[in-house]
Amino acid sequence: MREIFIFKKIPSLMIPSVLMTACATPSSHTGMGFIRTNHYEGVMVTSNPAGKKRGVACTENFFGLITQGDATVSAAMKDGAITSVSSVDQHYESTLGIYGKTCTIVTGN
């Protein structure tokens, strides 16, 4: 009888943990850390000369419930007053799946 009780309890404990795992975790090609993520990835390099200007645009996610921001290349270009893009990178940050942030970083002139 005790074995049946244990098998009934396991699914009830697993379902909430599976549903809440990495709720506010940004997507990354490298993969995300379970406890903490903080890394950069190169997205694109153009044939334009290296620029001196830098623009950043970010989105944030809280508990997988609220997402806000604009992390588009055009928003980052506007932030840095860039008209000619040299490179695009992304920065990923996440803490325990509670808070996540993705930033697009554009360099150029």
Biopython code that builds the backbone (N, CA, C, O; Angstrom):
import numpy as np
from Bio.PDB.StructureBuilder import StructureBuilder

atoms = [
    (1, "MET", "N", (0.815, -1.190, 0.000)),
    (1, "MET", "CA", (0.000, 0.000, 0.000)),
    (1, "MET", "C", (0.866, 1.265, 0.000)),
    (1, "MET", "O", (0.526, 2.257, -0.645)),
    (2, "ARG", "N", (1.955, 1.222, 0.709)),
    (2, "ARG", "CA", (2.870, 2.359, 0.769)),
    (2, "ARG", "C", (3.457, 2.662, -0.613)),
    (2, "ARG", "O", (3.642, 3.830, -0.953)),
    (3, "GLU", "N", (3.752, 1.631, -1.416)),
    (3, "GLU", "CA", (4.303, 1.824, -2.755)),
    (3, "GLU", "C", (3.316, 2.572, -3.648)),
    (3, "GLU", "O", (3.727, 3.435, -4.423)),
    (4, "ILE", "N", (2.056, 2.268, -3.559)),
    (4, "ILE", "CA", (1.041, 2.953, -4.364)),
    (4, "ILE", "C", (0.977, 4.424, -3.980)),
    (4, "ILE", "O", (0.849, 5.285, -4.850)),
    (5, "PHE", "N", (1.062, 4.719, -2.698)),
    (5, "PHE", "CA", (1.028, 6.095, -2.213)),
    (5, "PHE", "C", (2.204, 6.892, -2.792)),
    (5, "PHE", "O", (2.030, 8.034, -3.219)),
    (6, "ILE", "N", (3.389, 6.297, -2.807)),
    (6, "ILE", "CA", (4.580, 6.969, -3.336)),
    (6, "ILE", "C", (4.412, 7.246, -4.828)),
    (6, "ILE", "O", (4.728, 8.343, -5.288)),
    (7, "PHE", "N", (3.919, 6.270, -5.590)),
    (7, "PHE", "CA", (3.749, 6.460, -7.028)),
    (7, "PHE", "C", (2.671, 7.488, -7.356)),
    (7, "PHE", "O", (2.726, 8.109, -8.417)),
    (8, "LYS", "N", (1.713, 7.678, -6.491)),
    (8, "LYS", "CA", (0.707, 8.712, -6.701)),
    (8, "LYS", "C", (1.279, 10.098, -6.406)),
    (8, "LYS", "O", (0.881, 11.086, -7.024)),
    (9, "LYS", "N", (2.206, 10.160, -5.466)),
    (9, "LYS", "CA", (2.780, 11.441, -5.077)),
    (9, "LYS", "C", (3.818, 11.947, -6.078)),
    (9, "LYS", "O", (3.923, 13.156, -6.284)),
    (10, "ILE", "N", (4.575, 11.068, -6.695)),
    (10, "ILE", "CA", (5.643, 11.480, -7.605)),
    (10, "ILE", "C", (5.122, 12.354, -8.741)),
    (10, "ILE", "O", (5.680, 13.429, -8.961)),
    (11, "PRO", "N", (4.073, 11.949, -9.483)),
    (11, "PRO", "CA", (3.583, 12.832, -10.550)),
    (11, "PRO", "C", (3.088, 14.184, -10.038)),
    (11, "PRO", "O", (3.261, 15.199, -10.713)),
    (12, "SER", "N", (2.483, 14.207, -8.868)),
    (12, "SER", "CA", (1.984, 15.476, -8.346)),
    (12, "SER", "C", (3.131, 16.409, -7.964)),
    (12, "SER", "O", (2.941, 17.625, -7.942)),
    (13, "LEU", "N", (4.291, 15.887, -7.669)),
    (13, "LEU", "CA", (5.458, 16.713, -7.374)),
    (13, "LEU", "C", (6.199, 17.097, -8.650)),
    (13, "LEU", "O", (6.769, 18.185, -8.724)),
    (14, "MET", "N", (6.201, 16.228, -9.647)),
    (14, "MET", "CA", (6.948, 16.481, -10.878)),
    (14, "MET", "C", (6.262, 17.488, -11.792)),
    (14, "MET", "O", (6.935, 18.317, -12.405)),
    (15, "ILE", "N", (4.963, 17.433, -11.894)),
    (15, "ILE", "CA", (4.253, 18.299, -12.838)),
    (15, "ILE", "C", (4.513, 19.780, -12.559)),
    (15, "ILE", "O", (4.870, 20.499, -13.493)),
    (16, "PRO", "N", (4.355, 20.280, -11.327)),
    (16, "PRO", "CA", (4.642, 21.707, -11.103)),
    (16, "PRO", "C", (6.103, 22.063, -11.374)),
    (16, "PRO", "O", (6.381, 23.136, -11.911)),
    (17, "SER", "N", (7.025, 21.201, -11.020)),
    (17, "SER", "CA", (8.439, 21.524, -11.244)),
    (17, "SER", "C", (8.773, 21.550, -12.730)),
    (17, "SER", "O", (9.579, 22.377, -13.157)),
    (18, "VAL", "N", (8.181, 20.673, -13.523)),
    (18, "VAL", "CA", (8.416, 20.679, -14.966)),
    (18, "VAL", "C", (7.790, 21.918, -15.596)),
    (18, "VAL", "O", (8.391, 22.530, -16.479)),
    (19, "LEU", "N", (6.614, 22.289, -15.162)),
    (19, "LEU", "CA", (5.937, 23.451, -15.731)),
    (19, "LEU", "C", (6.638, 24.759, -15.389)),
    (19, "LEU", "O", (6.560, 25.719, -16.156)),
    (20, "MET", "N", (7.316, 24.809, -14.258)),
    (20, "MET", "CA", (7.940, 26.056, -13.832)),
    (20, "MET", "C", (9.428, 26.120, -14.143)),
    (20, "MET", "O", (10.064, 27.134, -13.855)),
    (21, "THR", "N", (9.996, 25.084, -14.713)),
    (21, "THR", "CA", (11.419, 25.060, -15.009)),
    (21, "THR", "C", (11.743, 26.052, -16.113)),
    (21, "THR", "O", (11.135, 26.017, -17.183)),
    (22, "ALA", "N", (12.679, 26.919, -15.861)),
    (22, "ALA", "CA", (13.204, 27.862, -16.840)),
    (22, "ALA", "C", (12.116, 28.732, -17.460)),
    (22, "ALA", "O", (12.086, 28.931, -18.674)),
    (23, "CYS", "N", (11.249, 29.234, -16.642)),
    (23, "CYS", "CA", (10.166, 30.087, -17.141)),
    (23, "CYS", "C", (10.690, 31.378, -17.750)),
    (23, "CYS", "O", (10.139, 31.853, -18.743)),
    (24, "ALA", "N", (11.716, 31.944, -17.194)),
    (24, "ALA", "CA", (12.239, 33.216, -17.686)),
    (24, "ALA", "C", (13.652, 33.030, -18.220)),
    (24, "ALA", "O", (14.550, 33.806, -17.894)),
    (25, "THR", "N", (13.846, 32.014, -19.031)),
    (25, "THR", "CA", (15.159, 31.722, -19.580)),
    (25, "THR", "C", (15.205, 32.113, -21.048)),
    (25, "THR", "O", (14.400, 31.621, -21.839)),
    (26, "PRO", "N", (16.135, 32.993, -21.432)),
    (26, "PRO", "CA", (16.251, 33.348, -22.835)),
    (26, "PRO", "C", (16.802, 32.193, -23.653)),
    (26, "PRO", "O", (17.444, 31.292, -23.114)),
    (27, "SER", "N", (16.554, 32.221, -24.938)),
    (27, "SER", "CA", (17.021, 31.170, -25.835)),
    (27, "SER", "C", (18.460, 31.445, -26.248)),
    (27, "SER", "O", (18.825, 32.589, -26.517)),
    (28, "SER", "N", (19.279, 30.394, -26.299)),
    (28, "SER", "CA", (20.677, 30.535, -26.666)),
    (28, "SER", "C", (21.143, 29.316, -27.430)),
    (28, "SER", "O", (20.687, 28.204, -27.164)),
    (29, "HIS", "N", (22.053, 29.511, -28.384)),
    (29, "HIS", "CA", (22.611, 28.389, -29.131)),
    (29, "HIS", "C", (23.553, 27.556, -28.261)),
    (29, "HIS", "O", (23.701, 26.353, -28.474)),
    (30, "THR", "N", (24.181, 28.195, -27.293)),
    (30, "THR", "CA", (25.131, 27.514, -26.422)),
    (30, "THR", "C", (24.435, 26.670, -25.370)),
    (30, "THR", "O", (24.971, 25.648, -24.940)),
    (31, "GLY", "N", (23.263, 27.079, -24.956)),
    (31, "GLY", "CA", (22.554, 26.423, -23.863)),
    (31, "GLY", "C", (22.566, 27.325, -22.649)),
    (31, "GLY", "O", (23.393, 28.230, -22.534)),
    (32, "MET", "N", (21.656, 27.071, -21.766)),
    (32, "MET", "CA", (21.512, 27.932, -20.603)),
    (32, "MET", "C", (21.919, 27.191, -19.331)),
    (32, "MET", "O", (21.727, 25.981, -19.211)),
    (33, "GLY", "N", (22.479, 27.936, -18.392)),
    (33, "GLY", "CA", (22.809, 27.370, -17.099)),
    (33, "GLY", "C", (21.566, 27.286, -16.233)),
    (33, "GLY", "O", (20.707, 28.165, -16.297)),
    (34, "PHE", "N", (21.460, 26.251, -15.434)),
    (34, "PHE", "CA", (20.276, 26.076, -14.587)),
    (34, "PHE", "C", (20.193, 27.162, -13.522)),
    (34, "PHE", "O", (19.115, 27.700, -13.267)),
    (35, "ILE", "N", (21.326, 27.490, -12.897)),
    (35, "ILE", "CA", (21.325, 28.483, -11.828)),
    (35, "ILE", "C", (21.557, 29.891, -12.375)),
    (35, "ILE", "O", (20.828, 30.820, -12.026)),
    (36, "ARG", "N", (22.561, 30.051, -13.225)),
    (36, "ARG", "CA", (22.918, 31.386, -13.719)),
    (36, "ARG", "C", (23.459, 31.289, -15.137)),
    (36, "ARG", "O", (24.223, 30.378, -15.455)),
    (37, "THR", "N", (23.068, 32.213, -15.972)),
    (37, "THR", "CA", (23.583, 32.329, -17.327)),
    (37, "THR", "C", (24.002, 33.770, -17.548)),
    (37, "THR", "O", (23.272, 34.695, -17.193)),
    (38, "ASN", "N", (25.168, 33.963, -18.131)),
    (38, "ASN", "CA", (25.658, 35.293, -18.465)),
    (38, "ASN", "C", (26.722, 35.128, -19.538)),
    (38, "ASN", "O", (27.902, 34.971, -19.225)),
    (39, "HIS", "N", (26.310, 35.162, -20.811)),
    (39, "HIS", "CA", (27.290, 35.000, -21.885)),
    (39, "HIS", "C", (26.880, 35.750, -23.150)),
    (39, "HIS", "O", (25.734, 36.170, -23.310)),
    (40, "TYR", "N", (27.857, 35.901, -24.041)),
    (40, "TYR", "CA", (27.670, 36.604, -25.303)),
    (40, "TYR", "C", (27.819, 35.612, -26.456)),
    (40, "TYR", "O", (28.565, 34.638, -26.363)),
    (41, "GLU", "N", (27.093, 35.878, -27.545)),
    (41, "GLU", "CA", (27.228, 35.089, -28.763)),
    (41, "GLU", "C", (27.268, 36.025, -29.953)),
    (41, "GLU", "O", (26.523, 37.003, -30.015)),
    (42, "GLY", "N", (28.151, 35.717, -30.906)),
    (42, "GLY", "CA", (28.207, 36.476, -32.144)),
    (42, "GLY", "C", (27.064, 36.052, -33.048)),
    (42, "GLY", "O", (26.780, 34.861, -33.171)),
    (43, "VAL", "N", (26.413, 37.003, -33.675)),
    (43, "VAL", "CA", (25.282, 36.710, -34.545)),
    (43, "VAL", "C", (25.648, 36.952, -36.002)),
    (43, "VAL", "O", (25.391, 36.108, -36.860)),
    (44, "MET", "N", (26.256, 38.118, -36.283)),
    (44, "MET", "CA", (26.521, 38.473, -37.667)),
    (44, "MET", "C", (27.676, 39.472, -37.758)),
    (44, "MET", "O", (27.836, 40.340, -36.900)),
    (45, "VAL", "N", (28.476, 39.330, -38.815)),
    (45, "VAL", "CA", (29.512, 40.299, -39.134)),
    (45, "VAL", "C", (29.330, 40.668, -40.597)),
    (45, "VAL", "O", (29.136, 39.791, -41.439)),
    (46, "THR", "N", (29.390, 41.956, -40.907)),
    (46, "THR", "CA", (29.231, 42.409, -42.295)),
    (46, "THR", "C", (30.591, 42.753, -42.880)),
    (46, "THR", "O", (31.608, 42.696, -42.189)),
    (47, "SER", "N", (30.602, 43.106, -44.142)),
    (47, "SER", "CA", (31.852, 43.505, -44.805)),
    (47, "SER", "C", (32.159, 44.984, -44.568)),
    (47, "SER", "O", (33.178, 45.489, -45.039)),
    (48, "ASN", "N", (31.286, 45.678, -43.842)),
    (48, "ASN", "CA", (31.530, 47.095, -43.521)),
    (48, "ASN", "C", (32.702, 47.215, -42.566)),
    (48, "ASN", "O", (32.939, 46.310, -41.766)),
    (49, "PRO", "N", (33.443, 48.319, -42.632)),
    (49, "PRO", "CA", (34.564, 48.502, -41.703)),
    (49, "PRO", "C", (34.083, 48.555, -40.251)),
    (49, "PRO", "O", (32.948, 48.936, -39.967)),
    (50, "ALA", "N", (34.974, 48.162, -39.347)),
    (50, "ALA", "CA", (34.641, 48.190, -37.917)),
    (50, "ALA", "C", (34.257, 49.596, -37.511)),
    (50, "ALA", "O", (34.937, 50.564, -37.854)),
    (51, "GLY", "N", (33.164, 49.702, -36.781)),
    (51, "GLY", "CA", (32.666, 51.012, -36.390)),
    (51, "GLY", "C", (33.067, 51.393, -34.982)),
    (51, "GLY", "O", (33.474, 50.550, -34.183)),
    (52, "LYS", "N", (32.944, 52.673, -34.692)),
    (52, "LYS", "CA", (33.279, 53.190, -33.370)),
    (52, "LYS", "C", (32.052, 53.332, -32.483)),
    (52, "LYS", "O", (32.175, 53.539, -31.276)),
    (53, "LYS", "N", (30.867, 53.220, -33.080)),
    (53, "LYS", "CA", (29.625, 53.388, -32.317)),
    (53, "LYS", "C", (29.085, 52.035, -31.860)),
    (53, "LYS", "O", (29.350, 50.999, -32.469)),
    (54, "ARG", "N", (28.318, 52.077, -30.767)),
    (54, "ARG", "CA", (27.738, 50.852, -30.200)),
    (54, "ARG", "C", (26.319, 51.162, -29.728)),
    (54, "ARG", "O", (26.089, 52.151, -29.033)),
    (55, "GLY", "N", (25.374, 50.311, -30.111)),
    (55, "GLY", "CA", (23.993, 50.464, -29.657)),
    (55, "GLY", "C", (23.499, 49.168, -29.037)),
    (55, "GLY", "O", (23.858, 48.082, -29.491)),
    (56, "VAL", "N", (22.678, 49.278, -28.002)),
    (56, "VAL", "CA", (22.175, 48.111, -27.283)),
    (56, "VAL", "C", (20.656, 48.210, -27.149)),
    (56, "VAL", "O", (20.116, 49.277, -26.857)),
    (57, "ALA", "N", (19.981, 47.087, -27.367)),
    (57, "ALA", "CA", (18.530, 47.016, -27.182)),
    (57, "ALA", "C", (18.210, 45.705, -26.470)),
    (57, "ALA", "O", (18.742, 44.660, -26.843)),
    (58, "CYS", "N", (17.351, 45.743, -25.451)),
    (58, "CYS", "CA", (17.111, 44.563, -24.607)),
    (58, "CYS", "C", (15.629, 44.255, -24.401)),
    (58, "CYS", "O", (14.764, 45.124, -24.512)),
    (59, "THR", "N", (15.373, 42.978, -24.097)),
    (59, "THR", "CA", (14.071, 42.541, -23.605)),
    (59, "THR", "C", (14.300, 41.851, -22.266)),
    (59, "THR", "O", (15.361, 41.274, -22.029)),
    (60, "GLU", "N", (13.310, 41.912, -21.404)),
    (60, "GLU", "CA", (13.389, 41.275, -20.087)),
    (60, "GLU", "C", (12.169, 40.386, -19.881)),
    (60, "GLU", "O", (11.091, 40.654, -20.411)),
    (61, "ASN", "N", (12.358, 39.327, -19.106)),
    (61, "ASN", "CA", (11.286, 38.384, -18.808)),
    (61, "ASN", "C", (11.277, 38.127, -17.306)),
    (61, "ASN", "O", (12.316, 37.845, -16.708)),
    (62, "PHE", "N", (10.102, 38.226, -16.708)),
    (62, "PHE", "CA", (9.948, 38.000, -15.269)),
    (62, "PHE", "C", (9.039, 36.801, -15.037)),
    (62, "PHE", "O", (7.862, 36.833, -15.398)),
    (63, "PHE", "N", (9.574, 35.748, -14.441)),
    (63, "PHE", "CA", (8.838, 34.537, -14.084)),
    (63, "PHE", "C", (8.170, 33.842, -15.268)),
    (63, "PHE", "O", (7.304, 32.988, -15.074)),
    (64, "GLY", "N", (8.557, 34.192, -16.478)),
    (64, "GLY", "CA", (7.915, 33.614, -17.652)),
    (64, "GLY", "C", (6.509, 34.143, -17.851)),
    (64, "GLY", "O", (5.766, 33.631, -18.688)),
    (65, "LEU", "N", (6.135, 35.163, -17.092)),
    (65, "LEU", "CA", (4.781, 35.720, -17.155)),
    (65, "LEU", "C", (4.727, 37.059, -17.869)),
    (65, "LEU", "O", (3.766, 37.354, -18.580)),
    (66, "ILE", "N", (5.768, 37.874, -17.677)),
    (66, "ILE", "CA", (5.794, 39.214, -18.252)),
    (66, "ILE", "C", (7.067, 39.370, -19.068)),
    (66, "ILE", "O", (8.169, 39.161, -18.560)),
    (67, "THR", "N", (6.914, 39.733, -20.317)),
    (67, "THR", "CA", (8.055, 40.030, -21.181)),
    (67, "THR", "C", (7.875, 41.428, -21.728)),
    (67, "THR", "O", (6.796, 41.789, -22.198)),
    (68, "GLN", "N", (8.947, 42.220, -21.663)),
    (68, "GLN", "CA", (8.863, 43.586, -22.168)),
    (68, "GLN", "C", (10.176, 43.997, -22.789)),
    (68, "GLN", "O", (11.236, 43.494, -22.417)),
    (69, "GLY", "N", (10.104, 44.907, -23.731)),
    (69, "GLY", "CA", (11.306, 45.443, -24.351)),
    (69, "GLY", "C", (11.328, 45.239, -25.853)),
    (69, "GLY", "O", (10.426, 44.629, -26.428)),
    (70, "ASP", "N", (12.368, 45.756, -26.475)),
    (70, "ASP", "CA", (12.561, 45.672, -27.916)),
    (70, "ASP", "C", (14.037, 45.386, -28.169)),
    (70, "ASP", "O", (14.870, 46.287, -28.072)),
    (71, "ALA", "N", (14.362, 44.145, -28.490)),
    (71, "ALA", "CA", (15.750, 43.756, -28.717)),
    (71, "ALA", "C", (16.054, 43.571, -30.201)),
    (71, "ALA", "O", (16.867, 42.726, -30.576)),
    (72, "THR", "N", (15.396, 44.364, -31.037)),
    (72, "THR", "CA", (15.627, 44.250, -32.474)),
    (72, "THR", "C", (16.909, 44.980, -32.871)),
    (72, "THR", "O", (17.401, 45.844, -32.145)),
    (73, "VAL", "N", (17.431, 44.617, -34.025)),
    (73, "VAL", "CA", (18.630, 45.274, -34.547)),
    (73, "VAL", "C", (18.338, 46.751, -34.799)),
    (73, "VAL", "O", (19.178, 47.609, -34.524)),
    (74, "SER", "N", (17.160, 47.044, -35.316)),
    (74, "SER", "CA", (16.825, 48.457, -35.592)),
    (74, "SER", "C", (16.768, 49.285, -34.310)),
    (74, "SER", "O", (17.166, 50.450, -34.318)),
    (75, "ALA", "N", (16.282, 48.710, -33.212)),
    (75, "ALA", "CA", (16.260, 49.433, -31.934)),
    (75, "ALA", "C", (17.678, 49.685, -31.430)),
    (75, "ALA", "O", (17.967, 50.757, -30.897)),
    (76, "ALA", "N", (18.564, 48.701, -31.598)),
    (76, "ALA", "CA", (19.962, 48.876, -31.182)),
    (76, "ALA", "C", (20.664, 49.907, -32.069)),
    (76, "ALA", "O", (21.472, 50.696, -31.579)),
    (77, "MET", "N", (20.358, 49.904, -33.381)),
    (77, "MET", "CA", (20.930, 50.903, -34.289)),
    (77, "MET", "C", (20.490, 52.308, -33.881)),
    (77, "MET", "O", (21.288, 53.245, -33.893)),
    (78, "LYS", "N", (19.232, 52.445, -33.526)),
    (78, "LYS", "CA", (18.705, 53.746, -33.099)),
    (78, "LYS", "C", (19.384, 54.205, -31.810)),
    (78, "LYS", "O", (19.723, 55.380, -31.663)),
    (79, "ASP", "N", (19.580, 53.266, -30.872)),
    (79, "ASP", "CA", (20.222, 53.583, -29.598)),
    (79, "ASP", "C", (21.644, 54.110, -29.800)),
    (79, "ASP", "O", (22.075, 55.015, -29.086)),
    (80, "GLY", "N", (22.371, 53.554, -30.765)),
    (80, "GLY", "CA", (23.751, 53.965, -31.005)),
    (80, "GLY", "C", (23.927, 54.955, -32.134)),
    (80, "GLY", "O", (25.054, 55.292, -32.496)),
    (81, "ALA", "N", (22.818, 55.430, -32.700)),
    (81, "ALA", "CA", (22.859, 56.345, -33.846)),
    (81, "ALA", "C", (23.714, 55.754, -34.970)),
    (81, "ALA", "O", (24.581, 56.422, -35.532)),
    (82, "ILE", "N", (23.444, 54.482, -35.280)),
    (82, "ILE", "CA", (24.220, 53.744, -36.281)),
    (82, "ILE", "C", (23.418, 53.669, -37.579)),
    (82, "ILE", "O", (22.228, 53.356, -37.573)),
    (83, "THR", "N", (24.091, 53.962, -38.686)),
    (83, "THR", "CA", (23.450, 53.856, -39.996)),
    (83, "THR", "C", (24.064, 52.735, -40.825)),
    (83, "THR", "O", (23.438, 52.249, -41.767)),
    (84, "SER", "N", (25.278, 52.321, -40.486)),
    (84, "SER", "CA", (25.979, 51.256, -41.218)),
    (84, "SER", "C", (26.461, 50.205, -40.216)),
    (84, "SER", "O", (27.359, 50.478, -39.420)),
    (85, "VAL", "N", (25.879, 49.022, -40.248)),
    (85, "VAL", "CA", (26.166, 47.973, -39.264)),
    (85, "VAL", "C", (27.447, 47.219, -39.613)),
    (85, "VAL", "O", (27.648, 46.815, -40.759)),
    (86, "SER", "N", (28.315, 47.033, -38.612)),
    (86, "SER", "CA", (29.529, 46.238, -38.762)),
    (86, "SER", "C", (29.357, 44.840, -38.173)),
    (86, "SER", "O", (29.771, 43.850, -38.776)),
    (87, "SER", "N", (28.739, 44.766, -36.986)),
    (87, "SER", "CA", (28.532, 43.461, -36.345)),
    (87, "SER", "C", (27.313, 43.488, -35.443)),
    (87, "SER", "O", (26.875, 44.542, -34.982)),
    (88, "VAL", "N", (26.770, 42.281, -35.201)),
    (88, "VAL", "CA", (25.632, 42.116, -34.295)),
    (88, "VAL", "C", (25.967, 40.966, -33.350)),
    (88, "VAL", "O", (26.322, 39.875, -33.798)),
    (89, "ASP", "N", (25.857, 41.203, -32.067)),
    (89, "ASP", "CA", (26.062, 40.180, -31.038)),
    (89, "ASP", "C", (24.821, 40.138, -30.152)),
    (89, "ASP", "O", (23.996, 41.052, -30.168)),
    (90, "GLN", "N", (24.706, 39.048, -29.373)),
    (90, "GLN", "CA", (23.629, 38.970, -28.388)),
    (90, "GLN", "C", (24.206, 38.591, -27.039)),
    (90, "GLN", "O", (25.148, 37.806, -26.934)),
    (91, "HIS", "N", (23.611, 39.173, -26.010)),
    (91, "HIS", "CA", (24.000, 38.891, -24.630)),
    (91, "HIS", "C", (22.806, 38.249, -23.935)),
    (91, "HIS", "O", (21.698, 38.783, -23.961)),
    (92, "TYR", "N", (23.046, 37.099, -23.314)),
    (92, "TYR", "CA", (21.994, 36.365, -22.612)),
    (92, "TYR", "C", (22.292, 36.360, -21.127)),
    (92, "TYR", "O", (23.430, 36.153, -20.707)),
    (93, "GLU", "N", (21.255, 36.590, -20.339)),
    (93, "GLU", "CA", (21.403, 36.608, -18.891)),
    (93, "GLU", "C", (20.154, 35.988, -18.276)),
    (93, "GLU", "O", (19.036, 36.307, -18.681)),
    (94, "SER", "N", (20.339, 35.109, -17.307)),
    (94, "SER", "CA", (19.206, 34.478, -16.635)),
    (94, "SER", "C", (19.627, 34.069, -15.227)),
    (94, "SER", "O", (20.768, 33.666, -15.000)),
    (95, "THR", "N", (18.694, 34.179, -14.290)),
    (95, "THR", "CA", (18.943, 33.766, -12.911)),
    (95, "THR", "C", (17.800, 32.880, -12.445)),
    (95, "THR", "O", (16.672, 33.344, -12.277)),
    (96, "LEU", "N", (18.097, 31.600, -12.236)),
    (96, "LEU", "CA", (17.159, 30.615, -11.704)),
    (96, "LEU", "C", (15.840, 30.525, -12.481)),
    (96, "LEU", "O", (14.847, 30.031, -11.947)),
    (97, "GLY", "N", (15.818, 30.986, -13.709)),
    (97, "GLY", "CA", (14.582, 30.967, -14.477)),
    (97, "GLY", "C", (13.546, 31.958, -13.981)),
    (97, "GLY", "O", (12.408, 31.962, -14.449)),
    (98, "ILE", "N", (13.940, 32.804, -13.026)),
    (98, "ILE", "CA", (13.028, 33.805, -12.472)),
    (98, "ILE", "C", (13.111, 35.087, -13.285)),
    (98, "ILE", "O", (12.100, 35.733, -13.563)),
    (99, "TYR", "N", (14.334, 35.442, -13.658)),
    (99, "TYR", "CA", (14.574, 36.664, -14.419)),
    (99, "TYR", "C", (15.437, 36.334, -15.622)),
    (99, "TYR", "O", (16.453, 35.651, -15.490)),
    (100, "GLY", "N", (15.045, 36.809, -16.784)),
    (100, "GLY", "CA", (15.827, 36.603, -17.992)),
    (100, "GLY", "C", (15.949, 37.894, -18.778)),
    (100, "GLY", "O", (15.042, 38.727, -18.771)),
    (101, "LYS", "N", (17.085, 38.056, -19.462)),
    (101, "LYS", "CA", (17.308, 39.255, -20.246)),
    (101, "LYS", "C", (18.104, 38.886, -21.498)),
    (101, "LYS", "O", (19.094, 38.159, -21.415)),
    (102, "THR", "N", (17.675, 39.383, -22.648)),
    (102, "THR", "CA", (18.380, 39.192, -23.899)),
    (102, "THR", "C", (18.626, 40.555, -24.510)),
    (102, "THR", "O", (17.693, 41.341, -24.677)),
    (103, "CYS", "N", (19.886, 40.846, -24.848)),
    (103, "CYS", "CA", (20.237, 42.127, -25.445)),
    (103, "CYS", "C", (20.884, 41.912, -26.810)),
    (103, "CYS", "O", (21.686, 40.997, -26.995)),
    (104, "THR", "N", (20.526, 42.764, -27.755)),
    (104, "THR", "CA", (21.153, 42.788, -29.071)),
    (104, "THR", "C", (22.129, 43.961, -29.074)),
    (104, "THR", "O", (21.764, 45.089, -28.741)),
    (105, "ILE", "N", (23.383, 43.679, -29.458)),
    (105, "ILE", "CA", (24.433, 44.685, -29.453)),
    (105, "ILE", "C", (24.900, 44.883, -30.887)),
    (105, "ILE", "O", (25.353, 43.942, -31.540)),
    (106, "VAL", "N", (24.787, 46.105, -31.367)),
    (106, "VAL", "CA", (25.163, 46.423, -32.745)),
    (106, "VAL", "C", (26.338, 47.399, -32.719)),
    (106, "VAL", "O", (26.327, 48.366, -31.957)),
    (107, "THR", "N", (27.354, 47.147, -33.553)),
    (107, "THR", "CA", (28.452, 48.098, -33.712)),
    (107, "THR", "C", (28.462, 48.550, -35.167)),
    (107, "THR", "O", (28.028, 47.830, -36.067)),
    (108, "GLY", "N", (28.966, 49.753, -35.370)),
    (108, "GLY", "CA", (29.027, 50.295, -36.726)),
    (108, "GLY", "C", (29.292, 51.777, -36.716)),
    (108, "GLY", "O", (29.780, 52.329, -35.730)),
    (109, "ASN", "N", (28.966, 52.423, -37.826)),
    (109, "ASN", "CA", (29.146, 53.869, -37.954)),
    (109, "ASN", "C", (27.818, 54.542, -38.225)),
    (109, "ASN", "O", (27.762, 55.763, -38.364)),
]
sb = StructureBuilder()
sb.init_structure("model")
sb.init_model(0)
sb.init_chain("A")
sb.init_seg("    ")
for serial, (resi, resn, name, xyz) in enumerate(atoms, 1):
    if name == "N":
        sb.init_residue(resn, " ", resi, " ")
    sb.init_atom(name, np.array(xyz, "f"), 0.0, 1.0, " ", f" {name:<3s}", serial, name[0])
structure = sb.get_structure()
